[in-house]
Amino acid sequence: MGVEIKFSKSYVALNSWVMANIIQLGTQSFCDRFVNYAIDPGRRLYDQMVMAARCGVANIAEGSARYSTSIESEMRLIDVARASFDEVHGDYFNFLLRRRVDVWMMGNPDREAIWRMELDRPNYSNSLMHDAAIHILTQKAKYDPWIESADPNIAANALLVLCERIDGMLEGQLRSILERFKLQGGFSENMTTERIEARKQQAFVENAPLCPKCGKPMLKRTQTRGQNQGREFWGCSDYPRCNGTRSM
C-alpha cells in the first residue's frame, strides 16, 4: 500500500456527520427557545452547549479529512467529537434533572421511535455542499416532531437520545478506522515502504552488487557511528531481514 495524498469532503457521506449536524441544529434551536436568562443569566450554558455541538461536527469533518495522512490524528479527532457530544448529552440530562422531569426509559414509545428511525442514504451530485444541506434538513425533518417540540421536556429527551445514537455511530467509526490501519498501515508505515522501494529502484539504476547472503541488490549506505563513522559501504536492500554488507 503506497502513500496517497488526497483531501476531500468525503465526510459529507458519513451518517455520523449528518447526525452531528442534526444535533447541532437541534441544540441551537433548543438553546434559542429554552436556555433563557432565567436559568442561564451569564449565557455560559448557552455558549457551551452550542459550541460543544459545533465542535462535534467540526472534528468529524477534520478527522475524516485526515484519513490519508494520519490515521492517529483521524482517530483522535473522531474521539474528541464523541467527547463533545457526551458533553452535550450531560447538559440535556442536567436540564431534565433541574426541572425534575423523567428521562425517557427504555420502551418509551417516543424514545423507541427516535432510536429506530434510520437516516436515508445520501445521493449527491457534483454540487456537493448544496446537496448535503438539503439532505441534512430532510433528515432533520424526521426528528422535528420531537426536537422542535414546544415542550422543552420532549425536546431535551429527544436530543438526549440522538446524542446516545451518535455515540454508538462514532464508536463504530473508530473500530472501522482501526481495522483499516491493521490492513493498510498508517502514513508513517507507508512512507517507509515508499522510501525502501525507491532505494531499491536506485540500486538497479546504479548497477549495485548483489548481497552475498541473500542475492538481492545492495544499497549505498553510510556508517553513522563508531570509529568508521562516515564510511560508505554496500548494505542489503532487504535490511533488517538481511544484514549482508560489502566494502565499497
Buried (B, 14 or more C-beta within 10 A) or exposed (E): EEBEEEEEBBBBBBBBBBBBBBBBBBBBBBBEEBBEEEEBEEEEBBEBBBBBBBBBBBBBBBBBBBBBBBBEBBBBBBBBBBBBBBBBBBBBBEBBEEEEBEBBEEEBEBBEBBBEBEBEEBEBEEEBEEBBEEBBEEBBEBBBEBBBBEEBBBBBBBBBBBBBBBBEBBBEBBEEBEEBBEEEBBBEBBBEBEEBEEBBEBBEEEEBEBBEEEEBBBBBBEBEEEEEEEEEBBBBBBBEEBEBBBEE
